[in-house]
Amino acid sequence: MEDRYQKGYPVSWDQMHRDARALAWRLSGEGHWEAIVSITRGGLVPAAIVARELGIRKIETVCVASYDYKDQGDISVLKGVSDEITNIGGGEGAGVLIVDDLVDTGKTARVVRDLLPKAHFATVYAKPAGRPLVDTFVTGVSQDTWIYLPWDMSLQFAPPIKDGAEV
């Protein structure tokens, strides 16, 4: 974990499911989308939950690499969005919902926004630096917090705080 992260925010599978459903609930009053574009890999789980809750069957991925398991690096688009999705609603992604797990610095969001400038961008978690790029999110988290997502964790013993465990 980079030095700029001073806090940790662990998210369980149950919490991710609740938060992604809360995102779907917020989005249900925002409009009608013909397709979802999930930003891989983090957006896959929330996008599946949102798609189910909103009855969206057309799901596309945009594959962007920027993180390893602990640090953010350069952005690389590994797979773009199909013309079929880009052309929905008259072009540039109008009528498309972009879903990701979180927005941190906004680097990934900027790249995807450039691909689909008229799409609605939604994340489960949002940090201050990336919030201006997101239309809808559920939970705000401070910039100095690393979000531990359930697919990156395993159950293991945690020593008590009195024994020097980090909170």
Stockholm file with secondary structure:
# STOCKHOLM 1.0

chainA/1-167         MEDRYQKGYPVSWDQMHRDARALAWRLSGEGHWEAIVSITRGGLVPAAIVARELGIRKIETVCVASYDYKDQGDISVLKGVSDEITNIGGGEGAGVLIVDDLVDTGKTARVVRDLLPKAHFATVYAKPAGRPLVDTFVTGVSQDTWIYLPWDMSLQFAPPIKDGAEV
#=GR chainA/1-167 SS CCTTCCEEEECCHHHHHHHHHHHHHHHHTTCCCSEEEEEETTTHHHHHHHHHHHTCCCEEEEEEEEECSSCEEEEEEEECCCHHHHTGGGSTTTTEEEEEEEESSSHHHHHHHHHSTTSEEEEEEECTTTGGGCSEEEEECCTTEEEECGGGCCCCCCCCGGGTCCC
#=GC SS_cons         CCTTCCEEEECCHHHHHHHHHHHHHHHHTTCCCSEEEEEETTTHHHHHHHHHHHTCCCEEEEEEEEECSSCEEEEEEEECCCHHHHTGGGSTTTTEEEEEEEESSSHHHHHHHHHSTTSEEEEEEECTTTGGGCSEEEEECCTTEEEECGGGCCCCCCCCGGGTCCC
//
